[in-house]
Amino acid sequence: MPDLWFHRASPSAVLVVAGEDAPRFLQGQGSADLSGAEGSCRYTLWLDHRGRVQGDSYVLRTGEEAFLLVSTGTPAPALRARFDSFIVADDVEIDQRAGKILFTLGGAGMAPALNRAGVRLPDAGSFSTGECAVEDAGFPPEAFFFRMARGASDSVECLVDAAAADAFAEWLARAGADERPFSDLEALRIAARIPAVPRDIGPGETPFDGGLGDFVCLTKGCFLGQEVAARQARLGRWPKLLVGVEGSVKVDTEEAYPVFAEGKEVGELRSSVYRGFGLSGLALVKRSASGGEAALYLSAEGGEPLRVLGGDGKST
């Protein structure tokens, strides 16, 4: 990728959750510890009572009793309906914010360009706003900057109003940025083994199936799905694993495909993208099929094999 690049897309959900009980309510719903101070940003999973993943979002604490939730994969109506089903007598209000665009900015030139605009780049676990930016034509008057796991060596997210998106894209172009397609971000994500929710890990899986155990806090107190998560963490084993795969097979990268080993279905290819060498993807498979001892195929009859990658990104 060039020295400065960006991608823009509409997020699946942007919600404002506020009220006297909002901190306690979200803490009891999310898998991560959301008790950080104002200015904190946490990635959390929203589980059901069986510990299965129902969605995810980044939670930005914008005030003592106010939060901004941003998700790239969980639709706003589903997220809001989930919260509404647990609000009884709580002082919690949930508002959906439409008309937002999420920019992903990256490359070695990203930080210098934003610094010249007066933006303080956030550290991991925090967010910053564009309110401190110097007056510069095209720079969004209001923006939230935060870090999201993308697989890039250094990248930052910028949430802006849709009305300001075109002008911001032009500002980035003047700074030398190249607009990149979604497939480029997918290639980075898949290479880094970062699961997408719900495409790779969803309602049929627990966080541990996708290697997301780091986003489950078992010391913060009760939250939905805690008992199942604690049991899996204690046992240290779960039936499925999300593994990286490579191959020369031809697939529609928008679709998922059953995966077979020795003629038996053992999982599913969830995400895929084509790179210079061929197909790169993430497959959710039974633990017994994750070690690479038996070749994986997209047909029970065999064909072109999928190579299971080891932890260092090399074929096992």
N, C-alpha and C positions, 0 to 999 in steps of 0.2 A: 504494500500500500504506500501511497505517497507520503510526504513529510507532514501533510495536514489533510485530513479527510473527515467527511461527515455522512451520516445517514439520518433520514427523518422518516417518522412513521407515526400513525395515530395510536396512542396507548389503548389497551383494552379497557382500562378503568382508571379514572381519577376521582377519588372520593374525599370529601372533607368529613371527618368524624370529630364532633365537638360536644362539650357538655361536662358538667361536674363529674359524672361517672365515666367519662370516656377513657381516662388512663386505666382505671381498674377493669373496665369492660374489655378493652383491647388486650390487656395483659392476660386475661383469662381465655381469650380466643386464639391468640397466635402462639406458635411453637417457640419463638425467640423471646428473649428478655426485652420488652419494649419500655422499660422504666427509665430510659435515658433522659437526660435533661433537654430543655429546649435547644434546638439546633442539631439534635441527634438524628441519625438515619439508620434504620435497621431493616434487614431482609428477614421476612418471616413466612412461614407456611401456615395455612389455615386447614386444620385437620378435622375429621369427624370423630365420633366417639370410638370408632375402631382404629383410630390412628392413621387413616388413609388420607391422602392429600386431596383436598377439595379446591385448592387455589393457592396463590402466593401474591405477595406485594412488597414493595418497599414502603416503609412507614417513616415519614418525616414528621418529627414533633415540632410544630410551628408555634406552639404556645403551651402554657401550663395545662390547659384543658382542650387543646386543639391539635389535630393530626391531619396530615395529607397522605393519602394512600395512592400509590401508583403501581399498576400492574401491566405487564406487556402481554399476558396470556390469559388472565382470568377476566371474563366479561363483567362489566359494572353491574348489570342486573342480577347476575348470579351471586356476586360478592355482597351486594346490598341485601338480597333476599336471605342470604345466610345469616347476616348480622341481625336483620329484623326478626328472624325466628327465635333469637335468644334475648331480645330486649323485652323485658316485662315491665318493671317499674323503674328502669334505669333512666337517669337524666342524660340521654345520649341522642344526638341528632346526626343524621347521615344525609349528606347532600352530594349528588352527583355533579361533577364539573365537566361539561361537554366542551367541545371546541378547543382541545389542547393538542399540541404536537410535541413529540419527544425526539430531540436531536441527540444522536450519539456522536461525539467528537473525539478524534484520536490522532495519533501521529506525533512525532517529535516537535512539530511546530504548534501543537495545540496549546500547550501551557503559555508559551510566549505571546501568542495571538490574544488569548484571553487576558493575560496580565497587562498587555498594552491597553486593553479596554477597561482596566481597573477592576477586574473580577478576581476575587480571592477564591482560588480553587479549594474545594473541600478535601479534607483527609477522609480516609475510609472510616465509616461510622458516623459521618456528619454531613451536613449540606450547607450550602451558601446561597445567597440570592444575588441577582444582578443589579440590585438597587444602588450598589456602590460604583457601578460602571460610569465612566466618563461619558459625556454627551457625544454620541457617535452615530451618524445616520445609519439606520439599518439594524443597530443593536437593540434587542428587545428591551422595552422599559421595565418589564417584570419577568423574571425567570428564576427557576430553582435549579441549582447545580448539585448533583450528587453522583456517587460512584455506583456502578452496576457491574456485576460479573459478566464480561463479554468475551474474555479470552485475549484481548489486546494487551500489550505490555503497559500501556497507559491510555486510559480513555475516561471520559466524563459524560454524564447525561445532562441535558438541558431541557427542562419542561417550559414551554412558552405557549402563549395564546396563538390559536391558529391564524388570527388576523395578522400576527407579526412574523409568521413563519417564512413567507417568501422574502421579505426584506432581510431577515436574518440569514437566509441561504445566500442572498446576494452579498451580504457583508462578509460571509465566510469565503465566498468565491473571490472577492477582492483581496482577501488575506492569503489567497493561494490554495484554498481548500478544494478538494475533488469530491464530488458527491458519489457515494458508493452504493451499490445495490444491496438488498437484503441478503443475497447469497454470500456476499463477502463476510458479513457478520456471522452468518450460519457457519461458514468454514472456520472462522476463529473459535466460535463456541464449541463446535464439535471436536476440533483439534484439542481443545482444553478440557474436554469431557464435562462440560457444564450442562446439566440437564435443563430442558425447558419444561415448564409446567403450563398446561397439562399434557403437552405432546409426549414427552419422555416419561414423566412421572405424574400420575393422575389419580383418579378416584379408586383405581384398583391396586394402588401401591402405597407403601409407607415411605417416609423420608429416607430410611436406611437402604431401601432398594436402589435408590438413585445416588447414594453417597452424600446425602444431605443431612447427615446426623449432626454436623456442626451447627445447624440452624435449629436444633432442638435443645432447649435449656431445661434440664431436669432439676434445677436447684432453685427456680424462681417461684415455686408454688404451683397450685393447680391450674391446668389449662385443658381444653378439650382435646382428648386423645392421649393424655399424659400416661395413663396406665399402660396402654399398649406400647407406647414409645419407650417407657421405662423398662418394660419386660424385654423388648428386643435389645435395648442397650445392655441390659444385664447379661443376657444370654450371649450377646456378641455374634449372633448368626441370624440370617434372614433368607428366605427361600430364593430370592431373585437378585440379580446384580445388573447394573447398567454398564456395559462394556463398549469400548471403541472397536470398530471393525473397519477393514479395508477390503476392496475387491475390484474386479473389472466387470461386474454385472451391470445390466442396464435396468434402471427403475425410474419411476416417476417420483421425484423427490418430494412431492406434495403428499404422497401416500405412505401408509405403513404396510409392512409385509410380514407374514409368518416366517419364522426362522426354524430350520430343521437340522437335526444331527442324527446320523444313522437312521434316516427315514422317519424319525419321530419329531413332532413339533415341540420345540423347547423354549420358544420365546417369540419376540417380534422386533423387527427393525423399525424403530420409531422415528429417527431423524436421519437424513442423508443429504449429501451435497457432492457435487463433482469438483475435483481439483485436478491438478496437472497429471497425477499418476492414476486417476480413476475415482472410484467411489470411496467416500469417507462417511462413516455413520456412527450412530449410537444404537445399540440393540439391548433390549431388556430380556435377559435369558435366565433360565434356571441356573442355580449356582453350580450344579454338576456339569453344565455345558460352558462355563465361563473360563475354563483354564486353557482352552486351545488344544486339548488332547484329541478331540474329535472335530473335524472340519464342520463349519456351519454353512448351510445352503438356504436359498429362498424357495426351494422346491423339495418335496419329499423324494423325488427321483434323482436329486443331485444337481449337476450342472457346474457352473462357475462357483468356486468356494468363496466364503468370506473369511478373512484372516482375523482372528481375535488379537487385539493389541495388548501388550503388557503395560505395566504402570509407567514405563519410560517411553511409551508411544511406539515401541517396536513390536513386530509380530512375534507371538509366542510360538 
